Amino acid sequence: MDVLITPEPTEVEREAILRALALERGEPQVPPAWWRAGLQAEAGDEDGYATTSPRRQSRGATRA
């Protein structure tokens, strides 16, 4: 879709605006590039499962 937006937004802003317009029209949503890149990076994990940061080993401060 050709859209003229003034003043010219950054690429990130333009993508957000176009996604919002597509949502208003009821078009199916495609995840943004940064989301797909993150999923592809996690897919390379050795066990095939996406992971988050490692769990903390301690529960925090304790009383003396």
C-alpha positions in Angstrom: 0.0 0.0 0.0 1.4 3.4 -0.9 0.9 5.9 2.0 2.2 9.4 2.2 3.0 10.4 5.8 4.3 13.8 6.6 6.6 14.6 8.2 8.5 11.5 7.0 8.7 9.0 9.9 11.6 6.8 10.7 11.5 3.2 9.4 10.4 1.9 12.8 7.6 4.5 13.0 6.5 3.9 9.5 6.3 0.1 10.1 4.2 0.8 13.3 1.8 3.1 11.4 1.3 0.7 8.5 0.7 -2.2 10.9 -1.9 -0.1 12.8 -3.6 0.8 9.5 -3.7 -2.9 8.5 -5.1 -3.8 11.8 -7.9 -1.3 11.3 -8.7 -2.8 8.0 -8.9 -6.3 9.5 -5.9 -7.7 7.6 -4.1 -10.7 9.0 -1.1 -9.6 11.1 2.5 -10.6 10.4 4.9 -10.4 13.3 7.4 -7.6 13.0 10.9 -8.4 11.8 12.5 -8.1 15.2 10.1 -10.7 16.6 10.8 -13.2 13.8 14.6 -12.6 14.2 14.3 -13.5 17.9 12.3 -16.6 17.2 14.8 -17.8 14.6 17.7 -17.1 17.0 16.0 -19.2 19.7 15.2 -22.0 17.2 18.9 -22.7 17.0 19.0 -23.8 20.6 20.4 -27.3 21.1 17.3 -28.8 22.6 14.8 -27.1 20.2 13.0 -25.2 23.0 13.0 -21.4 23.3 14.4 -20.3 26.6 14.5 -17.2 28.8 17.3 -15.9 31.0 18.6 -18.5 33.5 16.9 -18.7 36.8 18.5 -17.1 39.8 20.2 -19.6 42.2 19.4 -17.7 45.4 16.1 -16.3 46.6 17.6 -13.0 47.6 18.7 -11.5 50.9 18.4 -13.5 54.1 18.4 -12.3 57.7 21.6 -12.8 59.7 
